Structures are given as structure tokens and as C-alpha cells.
Amino acid sequence: MSHLKQICVCRNDRIGDLIITTPVLKAIRKNWPKSKITLLCSIVNSKVLENSNLIDDLIIADNKHSLIKKFKTLKLIREKSFDLYINFSPSNLSYIYCFFSGATKKATLIFLSRYKKRFSKIFQKFFSKIYCQHVFVVNRQYRFSKEMDIHQTIMMFTLIKKIFKKSFLYPDLEIPVISNLEKKITKIFSKKIITIHLSKRWINDYYNINDLKKLIFNLKKNKKYILFLTTEQYKDSKFKDITRNFIYLNIKDFFNRKLINKKIKKSNVFILDNFEYNNWISIIKQSFKVITPESGCIHVAAAFKVPVFVIYNINNYPEYIYNEYSPWKSKHTKLLFKVNNNINKLILKKLN
């Protein structure tokens, strides 16, 4: 396929999903440097590669768009006259865009459910056979039972191996940081930074808000650390007991040395308030450790080779999730929310 001029890659889901796709984009870019690569992304992950040389163009194709806007997006896709369209996303909209893209060649990845045993993705499989020249169906349950790879990045490489009929090396993750915050962080904070990403997944049958408060309190006692609490949900009622007790920092504070020095003297725990994507990932890049339940945050940390404590819920097929979404080629510690499992004690022990 040396003649490829226009390639479209669809990853219109979450931030983490796009980040773990970057090794595949790097491989395509390296092997077909003259091809123009267009990324179909969502509103949520559109910032991840907007300044990256891995892509030449991006189109926002979001599930939340109105029906009229979705049709306009499809019209735009068809006008591009792609030579190859590769769908890595699992949503119904991503399959529709793939099937009706008008691309010369189409390829799609289909992950069968890890929960259902029968009739999983039956319509996607049927229509993919009609519209696509290359289809790779990942039977999660079968592969997991046979101890075969199910990591999404490796599965994406398996699909492009089918398309291009060649093997590829597995590159590292790659995401650009477009922020002037990075140097400021290095100058201001001499202590090790620990980032705790607050999400609703902290709260479950085995771990509650008081447990999380205790973890933060115990880390706070160690004065060699600066704690940054990052979240889009800091106003959530579940987190108010935590967030109201600490100092908020916004991006402007980092550029006012006197103000931030006053705040540092008062506390070593900060809530990062209304941080945009590039500033958020700058904080993670400068971190000593990241602590979070399974989320896109672990893939940001992995992209910068920052060790992460990633916690999975025993009630949500943790081994499936881990094998499919584990941090790519980076140091990490896997922990489980489960009965009689003292997460806080394990974290504190492994930090020391």
C-alpha cells in the first residue's frame, strides 16, 4: 500500500484511548511518511494530538453532536476521499462513519463484550463483513481464558498488520505538551510531587471518602512531598469534605511568585482548580508518582514514564481491564479495591 495518500484513523472516544493509540500512529507515520493522516476524535480527546506531528489534520466526530452535525461530519469525511479508513473505536457512530466513509479501503477493530457470552456485537460483525476489507474481531473472553494478549494497543497493531501485511515494532506512547507551566513547576517546587487524581471510582464498596481523606492526610504528614489533587469533579458533593480543607491553585498562581510562596508556606496539599488539558498533563509530567483508580490519567503518566499506582475494582473484571488497558511500557503498581485490602497502607509502604 505504498500509494496511500490519505489515511483516516478513528479514535473518537476518551483521552486514554487515544493516548494508547499513539504507538500505532507512530508506526504508520514512520512507514508511510508521505501519507496525510487525519484523526477522527471526540470533543474530550481533541486536545491530545492537536499539536502533534503524528497527524496532519483532525475532525471532531462526537457522539454528543446533533444528528444534523453528525451528517455534516459524514459529508466532510466523504469529501476527503480517503484511500484507507481505520476504525479503532467501539461506538455505533464510529462504525457508521467507517461503513459510509466512501474510503477505498476500510478496516475495523471489534472487541466482543467481556460480559456477554452470546450475540456480542452481532450487527457490527455482520455489517463489517459487507463494508470492510479488513476486520479483526477480538474475542476478549476466549483470548483471556487462553492467556493471549488483549491489550488494546497490541490489538490495534494486529489489525494494521492484517492491513499492511507486515510486522511492526511497538514504539512508546507520545503526547506533546504545549504549556509554559513546565519550567515554572521545576523552579517553584523543590519537593517531590505526588499527583492524586480524584474521580468517582475512588468511592466503591471497599473504599469510601474517609479512606481517601486518611490517605491524603498521611501523605500530607510527609513534608518531602507536595500533593496536587487534580479533578474535574472537585465540586462534587462526595469530594467537598476533601477539597474545602485545602488551598486552590489556578494557572495564574504559578506566575505570581510571591502569592504561590505564601500558599506553599501554609500547606503542601493543593487542589488544581479548572486546569486545562495541557496544564494538567504538565503537572503529571513533573510528578514523582501518580495515584489514581483506573482512568485516562494512567496513560498520561505512562506517556511521560511517571510511575503510577493504578487501582482496580474487584467487582469490575479487574484482570480483564488490566490486561486490556495496563500502562504501556512504563513502571506501575497494580492494586485492588477489595475486602480486607488496605489500599492506603500498601501505597504508603511502596512509596517509602
TAKAGI-V987297 format. One record per helix or strand of 2 or more residues. SS is the DSSP state (alpha for helix, beta for strand). FROM is the first residue (numbers start at 1). TO is the last residue. If there is no record, write none. Layout:
# TAKAGI-V987297
ss=SS from=FROM to=TO
ss=SS from=FROM to=TO
This chain:
# TAKAGI-V987297
ss=beta from=6 to=11
ss=alpha from=15 to=19
ss=alpha from=22 to=31
ss=beta from=36 to=41
ss=beta from=57 to=60
ss=alpha from=67 to=79
ss=beta from=84 to=87
ss=alpha from=92 to=99
ss=beta from=105 to=111
ss=alpha from=122 to=131
ss=beta from=134 to=138
ss=alpha from=140 to=145
ss=alpha from=152 to=164
ss=alpha from=181 to=188
ss=beta from=192 to=197
ss=alpha from=200 to=202
ss=alpha from=209 to=220
ss=beta from=225 to=230
ss=alpha from=237 to=243
ss=beta from=247 to=249
ss=alpha from=251 to=255
ss=alpha from=257 to=266
ss=beta from=269 to=272
ss=alpha from=277 to=285
ss=beta from=289 to=293
ss=alpha from=297 to=303
ss=beta from=308 to=313
ss=alpha from=318 to=325
ss=beta from=332 to=337
ss=alpha from=343 to=351
